[in-house]
Amino acid sequence: MPFAFCTREKRWCEFAEPVDGESTQFLQELAQKYNMVIVNPILERDVNHGETIWNTAVVIGNNGNIIGIHRKNHIPRVGDFNESTYYMEGNTGHPVFETAYGKIGVNICYGRHHPLNWLAFGLNGAEIVFNPSATVGELSEPMWPIEARNAAIANSYFVGSINRVGTEVFPNPFTSGDGKPQHADFGHFYGSSHFSAPDASCTPSLSRYRDGLAISDMDLNLCRQIKDKWAFRMTARYDMYASLLSEYLKPDFKPQVIVDPLINKRA
Ligand SMILES: NC(=O)NCCC(=O)O
């Protein structure tokens, strides 16, 4: 489907489909035929819950079976990414799917800006986290080579960064409350898909302008080897952060700031 969430027009909901809908069925056949695990990002319509719309990744096993789903946790409210008009934050947590080829998680698009989102897939044992994205150059390109690579290092797993390629123009111009004149062009989806590894290595990126297929070997033993070497999990001090977060969530939270009693002395 077009990445039409910029428009806020509800007609694009017509593209929504159930988890086992047309696109999943199409990919189920391919998964079985080619012995592949496939991540299928869809606009999900949940008919059992009042037609709720979600941004969902369906994970299909190499026997063509649906292993499970993950719903996007963090919904952007930036630039033309008016996705909150269509769906709410996901309710599936941070599932890791144990497949024939490894334990995989899916951090959907804007979730890559949230280090705790990456962490949670790691805590659940992910060996590869895929980040299917639709993002444009003007907004996020400077961040693109950094965030996933950093997540791979910090969490001792591989990351697959996947981005849409090309430009989309919509029938009706839209605005996004950012002072820019109305426009119908969403901007350039800059592709640049690649894989990052826990040892900080990274594959070359695919093109910014053409569709492509990235094929990469991944030795999943590297996840454990890097954990043994760097011990990030063992040195992480989760207890300290858990207690800070639980304090932070309280309405009467006071930031731990110690003011220099002499701060104004030279004024
Ligand atoms: N689709 C989506 O979540 N895009 C947000 C933009 C970004 O995170 O770069």
The ligand as an ORCA input file, in Angstrom:
! r2SCAN-3c Opt
* xyz 0 1
  N       6.863      5.031      9.760
  C       7.496      5.589     10.771
  O       7.318      5.227     11.916
  N       8.311      6.605     10.447
  C       8.749      7.533     11.400
  C       9.866      8.336     10.895
  C      11.163      7.883     11.450
  O      11.202      7.308     12.520
  O      12.163      8.138     10.823
*
